[in-house]
Amino acid sequence: MNVLPLAQPGQTPLTVLTIAGSDSGGGAGIQADLRTFAMLGLHGCVALAAVTVQNTVGVKAFHEIPLEIIAGQIQAVTSDIGVKAAKTGMLASAEIIGCVAETWRAEGQAGRTPLVVDPVCASMHGDPLVHPSALNSLRTELFPLATLVTPNLDEVRLLVDIDVVDEASQRDAARALHALGTQWALVKGGHLRSSQLSPDLLFDGTDFHEFAAPRVDTGHDHGAGDTLAAATASALAHGYSVPDAVAFAKSWITECIRAAYPLGHGHGPVNPLFRLHGLPDGS
């Protein structure tokens, strides 16, 4: 697979921002985002939106960060450091989503800085990570600001009430998501267990782009969605087109899943640290 160019010693790397929640188990959330940013050679900045009480078995509780602190973090980073791209993850309430959207616009980032919206609605164990009222705020306030949205099939069902079971329904879901105002919609097919492949479908309102990879037989895939979105944002920061950024992220997450490891008593995390040992092609 191709990799993103690394900054040379003494050279300032490109910066990317994650606006998301913390995973105390270290497998998903901002922890997964920062691992991916680092392994891809970018400087990761953070606007923490929630703290979860979480391990490999499930989410026990979560605490929302005050709105003024969320907004302040975004303002602090964009006004001083600046970012080439950003992604969102767990935004637990309608109020938090509205705060992020308002701050993003107020800081002049809307339409200027690529924004990947990973609409995290529930953990992989099915534990809710947003209040029900937040779903409509995702649709009406954040999606219109997004360069790309990256829901999995469970999130698609919650957001547009379409049960993706085959290629036709995946296309219907992509159309419905795009109609909510995002520039591009990616319907991830990792949960489409009827397929021997893991098929992702990207749509810009006109053209469909398909990305498929062999399905990796593993129970350790915690943080896969966060990692895919973080890798996409990283590629967008480098100036990749959206289809090229998704293609890169798809190959990246496939290798991260191949390198996943067991942890605790539940689902272990995907593993971007594989790059420390070199890629399969020797790079």
C-alpha positions in Angstrom: 0.0 0.0 0.0 1.0 3.6 -0.5 1.8 5.6 2.6 1.7 9.4 3.3 5.0 11.3 3.2 6.6 11.8 6.6 7.9 15.2 7.7 11.7 15.4 7.8 13.5 15.9 11.1 13.0 19.5 12.2 10.2 20.0 9.7 6.8 20.8 11.1 4.3 18.1 10.1 0.8 18.8 8.8 -1.8 19.2 11.6 -5.1 17.5 11.8 -7.8 17.9 14.5 -10.1 15.3 16.1 -13.2 16.4 17.9 -14.4 13.3 19.7 -14.6 11.3 22.9 -12.0 9.6 25.0 -11.9 5.8 25.3 -10.5 4.8 28.7 -9.6 1.4 27.2 -7.5 3.0 24.5 -9.0 1.2 21.6 -11.2 3.8 19.9 -12.0 7.5 20.2 -9.3 10.1 20.3 -6.8 7.4 21.3 -7.3 5.6 18.0 -7.3 8.9 16.1 -4.0 10.1 17.6 -2.3 6.7 17.0 -3.3 6.9 13.3 -2.2 10.5 12.9 1.1 9.7 14.5 1.7 6.6 12.4 0.9 8.6 9.3 3.3 11.4 10.2 0.8 14.1 11.2 0.6 16.2 14.3 -2.7 15.5 16.0 -4.7 18.1 17.9 -7.7 17.4 20.1 -11.0 18.9 21.1 -12.3 16.5 23.7 -16.1 16.3 23.7 -16.8 13.4 26.1 -15.1 11.0 28.5 -16.3 7.4 28.4 -15.9 4.7 31.1 -15.1 2.0 28.7 -13.1 -1.2 28.2 -13.0 -4.1 25.7 -16.3 -5.4 27.0 -18.5 -2.3 26.8 -19.2 1.2 27.7 -20.3 1.7 31.4 -20.9 5.4 31.3 -19.9 8.7 29.7 -19.6 12.3 30.8 -20.1 15.2 28.4 -17.5 18.0 28.4 -19.0 21.5 29.0 -19.9 23.4 25.7 -17.6 26.3 26.4 -14.7 24.0 26.9 -15.4 22.2 23.6 -15.7 25.4 21.7 -12.6 26.8 23.4 -10.5 23.8 22.4 -11.5 24.2 18.7 -10.9 28.0 18.9 -7.5 27.5 20.6 -6.3 25.1 18.0 -7.6 26.8 14.8 -6.6 30.3 15.9 -3.0 29.4 16.8 -1.9 26.2 15.2 -4.3 25.8 12.3 -5.4 22.5 10.8 -5.3 21.1 7.3 -8.2 18.7 8.0 -10.5 17.6 10.9 -12.7 14.7 11.9 -15.5 14.3 14.4 -16.3 11.2 16.4 -18.5 10.8 19.5 -20.6 13.9 19.9 -23.0 12.8 22.6 -25.9 15.4 22.5 -27.7 17.8 20.3 -26.2 20.6 22.2 -22.6 19.4 21.6 -23.3 18.9 17.9 -24.7 22.4 17.7 -21.7 23.8 19.6 -19.3 22.1 17.2 -21.1 23.2 14.1 -21.4 26.8 15.3 -17.8 27.0 16.4 -16.6 25.5 13.1 -18.5 28.2 11.2 -17.4 31.0 13.5 -13.8 30.1 13.2 -14.1 30.3 9.4 -13.4 26.6 8.8 -16.6 25.7 7.0 -16.0 25.2 3.3 -12.3 25.8 3.8 -11.0 22.9 5.9 -12.0 19.3 5.0 -14.2 17.8 7.7 -14.8 14.1 8.0 -17.9 13.3 10.1 -17.9 9.9 11.6 -21.5 9.8 13.1 -20.7 7.7 16.1 -24.1 6.6 17.5 -23.3 3.4 19.5 -20.3 1.3 20.5 -19.5 -1.9 18.7 -21.2 -3.7 21.7 -24.4 -1.8 21.0 -24.0 0.6 24.0 -25.6 4.1 23.1 -23.1 6.9 22.8 -25.5 9.7 21.9 -28.8 10.9 23.2 -31.7 10.2 20.8 -32.2 13.9 20.1 -28.7 14.1 18.8 -29.5 12.2 15.6 -31.5 15.0 14.1 -28.8 17.5 15.0 -26.3 15.3 13.1 -28.5 15.4 10.1 -29.4 19.0 10.1 -26.4 20.8 11.6 -23.3 18.8 11.1 -23.9 16.9 7.8 -24.2 20.1 5.8 -20.8 21.1 7.0 -19.2 17.8 6.1 -16.8 17.0 3.3 -17.5 13.4 4.0 -19.7 11.3 6.3 -18.6 7.7 7.2 -21.4 5.8 8.9 -21.4 2.0 9.4 -24.6 0.1 8.6 -26.0 0.3 12.1 -25.6 4.1 12.0 -27.1 4.2 8.5 -30.2 2.5 9.9 -30.5 5.1 12.6 -29.8 8.1 10.4 -31.9 7.3 7.2 -33.9 4.3 8.2 -32.5 2.0 5.5 -31.5 -1.5 6.3 -28.5 -2.2 4.0 -28.6 -5.9 2.9 -27.2 -5.8 -0.6 -25.7 -3.5 -3.3 -29.0 -1.9 -4.2 -29.9 -0.9 -0.6 -26.3 0.3 -0.1 -26.8 2.7 -3.0 -30.2 3.8 -1.7 -28.5 4.6 1.7 -25.7 6.6 0.0 -28.3 8.7 -1.9 -30.3 9.3 1.3 -27.2 10.3 3.3 -26.0 12.7 0.5 -29.4 14.3 0.4 -28.8 15.5 4.0 -26.3 18.0 2.7 -22.9 16.3 2.9 -20.5 16.7 -0.1 -19.7 13.0 -0.1 -21.3 10.0 1.7 -19.4 6.7 2.4 -21.6 3.7 3.4 -19.2 1.3 5.0 -19.9 -2.4 4.4 -17.8 -4.0 7.1 -21.0 -5.2 8.9 -22.5 -6.6 5.7 -21.7 -10.2 6.7 -23.5 -11.6 3.7 -20.6 -10.5 1.5 -17.3 -12.3 1.3 -15.7 -8.9 0.9 -15.9 -5.7 3.0 -17.5 -3.4 0.4 -17.6 0.4 1.0 -19.6 2.7 -1.3 -18.8 6.4 -1.9 -21.3 8.8 -3.5 -21.1 12.5 -4.4 -24.6 13.0 -5.7 -23.6 11.9 -9.2 -21.1 9.1 -9.2 -20.6 6.0 -7.2 -17.1 4.7 -6.2 -16.7 1.2 -4.9 -13.9 0.1 -2.5 -13.7 -3.5 -1.5 -11.1 -5.5 0.5 -11.0 -9.1 1.6 -12.8 -9.7 4.8 -10.4 -10.3 7.7 -11.5 -13.1 10.0 -10.9 -11.6 13.4 -12.9 -10.6 16.5 -10.5 -7.8 17.2 -11.8 -4.7 15.3 -12.4 -2.2 18.1 -11.8 1.4 16.8 -12.0 0.4 13.1 -14.4 3.2 12.2 -12.4 5.9 14.1 -9.2 4.7 12.4 -10.7 4.8 8.9 -12.0 8.3 9.4 -8.7 9.5 10.9 -6.8 8.0 8.0 -9.1 9.7 5.5 -8.7 13.0 7.3 -5.0 12.6 7.2 -5.0 12.0 3.4 -7.3 15.0 2.9 -4.8 17.1 4.9 -2.2 16.1 2.3 -4.4 17.3 -0.5 -5.8 14.0 -1.7 -9.2 14.0 -3.5 -12.0 12.4 -1.5 -12.0 9.2 -3.6 -8.2 8.9 -3.3 -8.3 9.6 0.4 -11.0 6.9 1.0 -9.0 4.5 -1.1 -5.9 5.2 1.0 -7.9 4.8 4.2 -9.5 1.6 3.1 -6.1 0.0 2.4 -4.8 1.4 5.8 -7.6 0.0 7.9 -7.3 -3.3 6.2 -3.8 -3.6 7.3 -4.7 -2.3 10.8 -7.3 -5.1 11.1 -4.8 -7.7 9.9 -2.4 -6.6 12.7 -5.1 -6.3 15.4 -4.3 -7.9 18.7 -6.3 -9.4 21.7 -6.7 -7.2 24.7 -8.8 -7.7 27.9 -11.8 -10.0 27.9 -13.6 -8.6 24.8 -12.8 -7.1 21.4 -9.2 -6.0 20.9 -8.2 -2.9 18.9 -7.2 -2.5 15.3 -3.5 -1.8 15.2 -1.9 1.1 13.3 1.3 0.4 15.1 2.1 -2.2 12.5 3.9 0.5 10.6 6.6 0.5 13.2 7.6 -2.9 11.8 7.2 -2.0 8.2 4.5 -2.5 5.7 4.1 -5.8 3.8 5.7 -4.2 0.7 8.7 -3.3 2.7 8.0 0.5 3.0 
